[in-house]
Amino acid sequence: MHVVKKKVVLLGDGAVGKTSLIRRFVMNKFDEKYITTIGTRVSKKTITLENYEITLLIWDILGQKGYERVQWASYKGTDGALMVADLTRRSTLESLESYWIPQLYKISPGIPIVFLGNKRDLPNWEITEDDLGTISEKYHTVYHLTSAKTGENVEQAFTEIARYVLRKKVDKNENVGLEKEIKTIKDALDSIIYDFSKNYGDMNDAMPIVRRQAEEANLDIKNPNYEEVRKFVDLLESVEKSFKGEDEARKLKMKRLEILRKVR
């Protein structure tokens, strides 16, 4: 038995059900409550496939457009991706091709992907199976109709992407530039979160801290305002004092405030 680890990301717009799909696959649970993912969350599950014991490191990445620095940093080292659309919202399928796939391909051109039409249990679909078939053929892959609520086809979808990543070697452009002009509050917040994670040393380890401070600042990740981000910067400084020291934490705070002032 061969033992391997593979990193898989779930991508798609907010509220398509990425977190619920992971929860269903890893813990076989479902929660009706919707919680916006801030930054990234990483789960793990081991499966057996084709004489391999595969530990899937499953990254749930912020589903809000505009946080490109955080998203690009999260894509590094990715072996495969599940592209998730909400069957009741056609715009979520269009976003996969206009935003999420191009962003991912900047890091890993031609990475294995599988499409999911999620929320199969709901009526009033705006996305048809023909739509999913067309986009899947374009990217030489397959699609699954899933329901995080009932569990339908969830395990099959994760097994499918595991099979793909076993078979295909991925070219990874780890040195893609993260430079982007700061024009909006969201751009500034993206840069601040990325900067904190980089200084902390590890994106995955930094994210629980980012989430806690964002909650304390009452930060609306979808539509942040200046005062919320200003408070968030103060809270990050209070954390960094414990491992950077007061002087260095102060310098980092001033750097981030300068970023924020660009959009005031």
Phi, psi and omega in degrees: 000122176276140180246123182222160171242138179224137179263125179236133177250148171253126184234149178154170182296165176300144174070018174278346176109020182299311181297321180293323177296316179296315180300319178295316183290315186280319187242357182056044179230160177220141179230127180294335185291134178262126178236125178294129176283124177260119180077246180218155169229139182240128175241168184217138173210140180255131177233162177249130184206124174051051179064021175240140167259108188252120171268112178272120171266109192255114184260121174262111190253141178320123185265021178259128178293149176105348178262060190290325180296313179296317181293313180299317179299325180287334182287338186300134180083006183286138179257337180193166185217142168259121180262112191253127174240152176267117184302338182269000180225104183299328182300333181288333174284318179298324180295328179302317183277330183273335185232302192290315180294313177301321179297315180295320183291342173296329179270314186225084180301131176073017180300143178301132177226154173227136181267140176237128168263101188266165183071042179299335182288347183268154175274184172060052177293141171254352178244130180260167175296327176298320177300313180293323178296320181296312182290327178294317178298322180300324182256015174056050182215199183231173176226160173227143170267119188237161171220112175294332182291313182266342183090359185300124175064009181291310180297321179299321181295314179292324177295322179298312181292328176297319179295319179297315185289335176293327189268340188239128174279134185256133170275123186243122178267078187290344186259020179301141181288144179255013181288135177204134181296138181268110183242338186230168175301320180296320175300316181296316180296318176305312180295321181292316178297316179298317181297316178299315181298318180297317180287333177289328174115336182208126183301313183296316180291329183286332189297321176301325177292315178303315181297316181297315181290326177295319178295318181294328179276000184054043185281124175270102185295334180285319182222071182291148173244171187301313185294322177298314181292324177299316178293321178300318178298317178300318182292323176297321178300317182298327177287317185292336178303328184287336181233351177250340187090159185295318183295312182292321178298322178294318179298317179295322177298314181297322177299317182287325176294326177295321175299316183294324181296338180296339185242012179282000000 
